Amino acid sequence: SERPRTEHRIRGVASPGMNPQLRINGPMNINHYATKKSVAESMLDVALFMANVTQLKAVLEQGSSFQYYATLIVLISISLFFQVVIGILLIITARLNLNDVAKQPRLNILNNAATALIFITVILNIFITAFGVQKTASRRAQKTSFQGGE
């Protein structure tokens, strides 16, 4: 029952050509996987959160004379709120034990809620991008060119 050194077993399935040092013995730790997944999602959430804050700052700098000022303020604010809620859901999900059968229905509900909110946040950000935030630098350049021509 010897196996070649290039064989890799994951959950009892042999895969030829894999590095033998990457060998995983025993079943996959679901909690470890879920925690890594939650951390990755949280990092993406932080990146989107920072982008939305930057967009909100740009809209506020343009002022209420901007055509879609109120629309963008509302959309960005809702997106930021949902992202905070998603972050909280991911933290709760990461802290609960997936191997505890009694907690699995609750974890499933939390995961479904986070997934739905992520979908809504993506749609909101599509609309935020569609309404666009004009570059404040180009507006400043226009103002200085008009002042220079006087």
N, C-alpha and C positions, 0 to 999 in steps of 0.2 A: 504494500500500500504506500510505496514511495511516490512522490510527485516531483516533477521537474522543478528546478530552482526558479524558472521564469513563470511559474504558475501562481496565480493570485486567487484567493478564495474570499468572496464576500457573500455572506449568508448562504454558504454551502455551494456556491456556483463558482467553478474554476474558470479563470480567464487567462489564456496563454499570452505571453509577451509582456506582462506587467512586472514591475520592479518587485522583487520578493521582499524588500525592506518595507514596502507599503502594505504588507499583509495585515489583515484585520482578523483577529480571532474572536469568535463568538458573535452574538447578534448585535446589530447596530443600536447604539444608544439614542433613542428617540428624543430624549430631553436635550442631549448635546446638539443634535441636528436642529431642533426647534429653536434653541437658544442662538445658534449661529444664524439661522434664517431671520430671527427677530432682530439681531444686531445689524445684519445687512439691510433689512428694510428700514431700520431706524436711521442708518447712515444716509440712505436715499431720502428719507423724510427730512432730515436735517438739511441736506443740500437743497431740496425744494423749498423748505421753510426760508432759508437764506435768500433764495432767488425771489420769493414772494415779498420778503421784507424790502429787498432792493427795489422791486417794482413799485411797492407802496411808497417808498421814499421818492422815487422818480415822479409818481403821480402827484404826490403832495407838493413837490418842488414846482411842478408845472402850474399848480393852482386850479381854482375852480373854473377858470376860463377854458380849460381843456374840454373838448367836446364830450368825452366819455368819462369825465372826472368821477361823478357819483357812481356810475356803473362799475368802474374799475375799483373804486374804494370798497363797494359792497362785495364784489366777487373776490377780491384779494382778502378781505377780512373773513369771509366765510371759509375760504381755502385755508387760511392760517388757523382758524378755529378747528376745522376738521383735522388738520395735521396735528394739533395738540392732542385732540381726542384719540387719534390713531396712535400716537406715541404712547399715551397712557394705556391703551388696549394692548399694545405690543409688550410693554413692560409687565403688565399683569399676566399676559400669556406666557412670557418667558420665565416668570417666577413660579408658575404652577407646574406640578409634576404630571407629565403626560402619561406616565406609566400607571398612575392611580386611576383605575377604571371609573370610580365615582366622580372624578373631576372632568372626565372626557366630554360629557355633554356640555358642561359650562365652557370648556375650552373651545369646543366646536362653535358655540354661539359667539364667543368673543372673536374667534378667527373669522367667522362669516361677517360679523359686524365690521371688523377692520378691513376686510376685503371690499365690502360694499362702500365704505367710506373712502378707501383708496381709489376706487373706480369713480366715485362722484368728484373727488379732488382732481383726478386727471381730466375729467370733462370740464370742471371749472377752469382749470389752467389752460385748456384749449381755448375757452372763451376769453380768458385774460390775454392770451397771446393774440387772438383775433382782433380784439379791440385795441391792442397795442399801446405801448408807452413810447411816446416820441422822445428822442434823445434831448436831454436838457442842454447839452453842449451845442447842438445845432441851433437851438432857440437863442442861446447866448450869442452865438456867432452872427445870427440874423440881427439881433439888437445892436451889436457893436458895429455891424456894417451900415445899419441905418443911421446910427449916431455919427459915424465917420463921414457920411455923405452930406451931412447938414452944414 
